[in-house]
């Protein structure tokens, strides 16, 4: 039986961690001895985020504290996979301690992390260099945009794998026609690339009635988070705070239109999850969402840094008739129906030479 380890030094709750956990879950169902290795300071948060997966507390997750610990956990592993730029360095430090065991490295590119940091910063330099610290590494990513960034910038062939959505919770639900349409948006003040100011600006315009009568919901932060960032929630917008994965799914099942006004998206997980719930989405034209959204057919794409273009697209979304809305919902559901954890797991196993 192949043994495969994903090094995931995060507390959970984000899109990248969701991908790894639900795909490891599928691999384990397929008979692969897949395991998630979490740095010790994030274990408590990780357990709280993924307690609904029994294997997390039954040996499928292990904690490490430094390269010596990590090397010990990798004993007998055929493949070890980095999931962040920092985890690539952890693996690079641990591999020489395995004394020729032959563990092969992989790198699951969840996002192009050099874009997270200011050019010239130490963090930016380390993120760039992370693509060169693992010898004979297998790179894989879930969108053409991400694969293209790694290939063009670093010269590494990058396999394209299938994204995954947890369809057990992200699924459509019956909606009542004729009521005010519910528009939802995620606001993250601590993440500039997610454009919190732009998102709040557009929510304010929606709340003013500029695009017609709507009900508005925001999530992803608390009122205290907004205040600390010097931001204010527009009057008429309900803020639900930081939601757990199952709570996000519950909201999206009731949502008619979901807005992701980020500068770009490496994948566009929440938009894809909203589509799986039957919502119509607006996502950035820059990045990975173009792989599963056909503008005007299964959703909408916009150059999100252009307020006028975003406003025009929102107007198009909210002017859809009930028949047009139903047609787009069906196209959205169909577009992401194949994003299953099992298909994603199989594609990754094949990329890594394990299937």
Secondary structure, DSSP 8 states (H G I E B T S, - for coil): --EEEEE--S-S-SHHHHHHHHHHHHHHHTT-EEEEEEEGGGHHHHHHHSTTSGGGGTTSEEEE-SHHHHHHHTTT-SEEEE-SHHHHHHHHHHHGGG-S---EEEEEE-S-GGGGS-TTSHHHHHHHHGGGSSTT-EEEESSHHHHHHHHHHH---EEE------TTTS------TTS-EEEEEE--TT-GGG-HHHHHHHHHHHHTTTT-SEEEEEESS-HHHHHHTT----TTEEE--S--HHHHHHHHHT-SEEE---S-BSS-HHHHHHHHTT-EEEEESSBGGGGT--BTTTBEEE-TT-HHHHHHHHHHHHT--HHHHHHHHHHHHHHHTT--HHHHHHHHHHHTT--
